[in-house]
Amino acid sequence: MNKSAFVGIVGRPNVGKSTLLNRFLGEKIAITANKPQTTRNTIRGIYTRDTEEGKIQLIFLDTPGIHKGKNKLGKSMTEAAIRTFSEVDVLLFLIDSRIDKGPGDMNIVEMLKGVDTPKILVINKIDLMSPDDLKETFTAYEDMGIFQSVVGISATEGAGVPELLEEVEKIAEPGPMYFPEDMITDHPEKFIVSEIIREKALEFLEDEVPHGVAVEIESYKELDNLTRIGAVIYCEKKSHKGIIIGKNGRKLKGIGKSARLDIEALVGTKVFLELWVKVKENWRDSDFMLSNFGYKE
């Protein structure tokens, strides 16, 4: 008998949701960066394995971090995450610190109290917590009585992730295989390529620039042993354009080289990548541009 479940991964920005998704799948489909609000779209990853009874398929939805949006993009991201609460079969609520480290986690807990979806509390980054803090956090959330289980993990190291998968599989119910068993995401390759380029921009750019960056693929041609890609990096200010390009174009070249290596690993061919930088002022507050970039329906 086959089992399946849609599983939402929710939490504050920068708690490790995308890292966990990649760990589940054993491959990188969601970008990660040491900056909050890296994930803008809901990223779907597909995990399938054989059991003695049949196949089990878990469709994980990595959602944007829940935060108080300062512009239309931020608000749209949080709305997308909250919609997931009632659209999935299981919710994984990720935290990465003690319960008293700020109001963000408790605000999400209050939202989750009114949701009937089965919930698992996931304490991430346990490798960075003291045993006392971990025990205190574990007990505090367990005592709330709203979570099916509480699991401690390290998404970067992999500790506790097999046990977390077991907990999710316990909740999965008999159901169809929604996707072929060799498929790990339903996003088109071009989407993942644009996300890789944005990830490299996040890594290379200074703190004030990344949140105002979007990437659009303008051309994508697959030849016999070469993939030719043309992409535009959009920013909100003329001064940011200069920062992205860098002195003598060095920063843009660095972004391009780093992105090209990851894209080649993804597509399995040599890649010729051309990048341009354009300014779209205040695009994060433009409904048209948000729709154009795929951040809003």
C-alpha positions in Angstrom: 0.0 0.0 0.0 1.4 3.4 -1.0 1.4 6.4 1.3 1.8 10.1 0.6 1.7 13.4 2.3 2.2 17.1 1.6 4.5 18.6 4.3 4.9 22.3 4.9 8.1 23.6 6.4 7.4 26.9 8.2 9.2 29.2 10.6 10.9 32.6 11.0 13.5 33.7 8.3 16.9 32.1 8.5 16.1 29.2 10.7 17.3 26.6 8.2 14.2 25.6 6.3 15.9 25.4 2.9 18.9 23.6 4.3 16.5 21.0 5.8 14.7 20.6 2.5 18.0 20.0 0.7 19.0 17.5 3.4 15.8 15.5 3.0 16.4 15.2 -0.7 20.1 14.7 -0.7 20.4 17.3 -3.4 20.3 21.0 -3.6 17.1 22.4 -5.0 16.5 25.4 -2.6 19.0 28.2 -2.3 20.6 28.9 1.0 22.4 32.0 2.3 23.4 33.5 5.6 20.9 36.2 5.2 17.2 36.3 6.2 14.3 36.1 3.7 16.4 34.1 1.2 13.5 32.0 0.1 10.8 34.1 -1.7 8.7 31.4 -3.4 7.3 28.2 -2.0 9.8 25.5 -3.2 8.5 22.0 -3.6 10.8 19.0 -3.1 9.8 15.4 -3.7 11.0 12.6 -1.5 10.1 9.0 -2.5 11.3 5.7 -1.1 10.4 2.0 -1.1 9.0 0.4 2.1 8.0 -3.2 2.8 4.4 -2.3 2.3 4.9 -0.1 -0.8 6.2 3.3 -1.7 6.0 6.4 0.4 6.1 9.9 -1.1 6.5 13.1 0.8 6.1 16.4 -1.0 7.9 19.0 1.1 7.0 22.7 0.7 9.8 25.0 1.8 8.0 28.3 2.5 9.3 31.9 2.9 10.2 33.0 6.4 7.2 34.4 8.4 8.0 38.0 9.3 6.4 41.4 9.4 6.7 42.5 5.8 7.9 46.1 5.2 6.9 46.1 1.5 4.5 44.2 -0.8 7.1 41.5 -1.5 7.6 40.8 2.2 3.9 40.7 2.9 3.3 38.4 -0.1 6.0 36.1 1.2 4.5 35.8 4.6 1.0 35.3 3.2 2.3 32.5 1.0 3.8 30.8 4.1 0.6 31.2 6.2 -1.6 29.8 3.4 0.4 26.6 3.7 -0.9 26.0 7.2 -4.2 24.6 5.9 -3.1 23.3 2.5 -0.8 20.5 3.7 -1.2 17.2 5.6 1.7 17.8 8.0 3.4 21.0 9.3 7.0 21.1 10.4 7.6 24.2 12.6 11.3 25.0 12.6 12.9 27.0 15.4 16.6 27.5 16.2 16.7 29.1 19.6 15.2 29.1 23.1 11.6 30.0 23.5 12.4 33.3 25.2 14.7 34.7 22.5 12.1 37.0 20.9 8.4 37.2 20.0 8.7 35.8 16.5 8.3 32.1 17.3 5.5 32.7 19.8 3.6 34.7 17.2 3.7 31.7 14.9 2.7 29.3 17.8 -0.4 31.5 18.3 -1.2 31.1 14.6 -0.7 27.4 14.7 -3.0 26.9 17.7 -6.0 27.5 15.5 -4.8 25.0 12.8 -6.0 21.4 12.8 -3.2 20.2 10.6 -0.8 17.7 12.5 2.2 19.6 13.6 5.8 18.6 14.5 8.1 21.0 16.3 11.6 20.8 14.9 14.5 22.3 17.0 17.2 23.0 14.4 20.9 23.8 15.0 21.1 21.6 18.2 24.8 21.5 17.6 24.9 25.1 18.6 22.8 24.8 21.7 23.8 23.8 25.2 22.3 20.7 26.7 20.4 22.8 29.2 19.0 25.1 26.6 18.0 22.2 24.4 16.2 20.4 27.3 14.4 23.5 28.4 13.3 24.3 24.8 12.2 20.7 24.2 10.1 20.7 27.4 8.5 24.1 26.9 7.2 23.2 23.4 6.2 19.7 24.4 4.1 21.1 27.3 2.1 23.2 24.9 0.2 20.1 23.8 -0.2 21.2 20.2 2.6 19.2 18.6 2.5 15.5 17.7 6.2 15.3 18.6 9.2 17.4 19.2 12.4 16.5 17.4 15.9 18.0 17.6 18.1 18.1 14.5 21.1 19.7 12.8 20.1 20.3 9.2 23.7 21.2 8.2 25.2 18.1 9.9 22.2 15.7 9.3 21.9 14.7 12.9 18.3 13.8 13.8 17.0 14.1 10.3 16.3 10.3 9.8 14.3 10.4 13.0 12.4 13.4 11.8 11.5 11.6 8.6 10.2 8.7 10.6 7.9 11.0 12.5 6.6 12.5 9.3 6.1 9.1 7.7 4.0 8.0 10.7 1.5 10.7 9.9 1.4 10.0 6.1 -1.8 8.2 5.0 -2.6 5.8 2.2 -2.6 7.8 -1.0 -1.3 8.1 -4.6 2.2 8.8 -5.9 1.7 12.3 -7.2 5.0 12.4 -9.0 7.4 9.9 -10.7 9.7 8.4 -8.1 12.9 9.8 -9.8 11.6 13.4 -9.6 12.9 15.6 -6.8 11.1 18.9 -7.7 8.3 20.1 -10.0 10.0 23.4 -10.6 11.3 23.9 -14.1 15.1 24.0 -14.6 15.0 27.7 -15.6 13.5 28.6 -12.2 16.2 26.7 -10.3 18.9 28.4 -12.5 17.5 31.9 -11.7 17.5 31.0 -8.0 21.2 29.8 -8.2 22.1 33.2 -9.7 20.2 35.0 -7.0 21.9 32.9 -4.3 25.4 33.9 -5.6 24.3 37.5 -5.7 23.3 37.2 -2.0 26.7 35.7 -1.2 28.7 38.4 -3.0 26.7 41.5 -2.2 26.7 43.8 0.8 23.9 43.8 3.4 21.8 46.6 2.0 21.6 45.3 -1.6 20.4 41.6 -1.6 16.8 42.1 -0.6 16.3 44.4 -3.6 17.7 41.9 -6.1 15.6 39.8 -8.5 16.7 37.6 -11.4 15.0 37.0 -14.7 16.1 34.5 -17.3 15.9 36.2 -20.7 17.3 33.4 -22.9 17.9 29.7 -22.4 19.2 27.5 -25.2 20.2 23.9 -24.9 22.7 22.8 -27.5 24.5 19.4 -27.8 27.2 20.0 -25.2 26.5 23.5 -24.2 23.7 25.5 -22.4 23.6 29.2 -23.3 21.9 31.3 -20.7 21.2 35.1 -20.6 20.0 36.5 -17.3 19.2 40.0 -15.9 19.9 40.9 -12.3 17.4 43.6 -11.3 18.1 46.0 -8.5 16.2 49.0 -7.0 18.8 51.8 -7.1 21.4 53.1 -9.5 24.0 53.0 -6.7 23.2 49.3 -6.2 23.9 48.6 -9.9 27.4 49.9 -9.4 27.9 47.7 -6.3 26.7 44.6 -8.1 28.9 45.2 -11.1 31.9 46.1 -8.9 35.2 47.8 -9.9 36.1 46.8 -13.4 33.2 44.4 -13.4 34.9 42.1 -10.9 31.9 41.4 -8.6 29.5 40.6 -11.5 32.2 38.3 -12.9 32.5 36.6 -9.5 28.7 36.1 -9.3 28.7 34.7 -12.8 31.6 32.3 -12.3 30.2 30.9 -9.1 26.7 30.5 -10.5 28.0 28.9 -13.7 29.7 26.1 -11.7 26.6 25.3 -9.8 24.4 25.5 -13.0 26.8 23.1 -14.8 26.4 20.6 -12.0 22.6 21.0 -12.3 22.2 20.7 -16.1 25.1 18.3 -16.8 26.7 20.3 -19.7 29.1 23.2 -20.1 27.3 26.5 -19.5 27.9 29.9 -21.2 26.3 32.4 -18.8 25.8 36.1 -19.7 24.6 38.5 -16.9 23.3 42.0 -17.2 22.3 44.4 -14.4 19.2 46.7 -14.7 17.5 49.1 -12.4 13.8 48.8 -11.6 13.1 51.3 -8.8 10.9 50.1 -5.9 10.0 46.9 -7.7 9.3 45.2 -4.4 6.2 47.5 -4.0 5.0 47.0 -7.6 2.2 44.4 -8.1 3.1 44.2 -11.8 6.8 43.5 -11.1 6.0 41.0 -8.3 3.8 39.1 -10.7 6.3 39.4 -13.5 9.0 37.9 -11.3 6.7 35.1 -10.1 6.4 36.3 -6.5 2.7 37.0 -6.7 -0.2 35.4 -8.5 
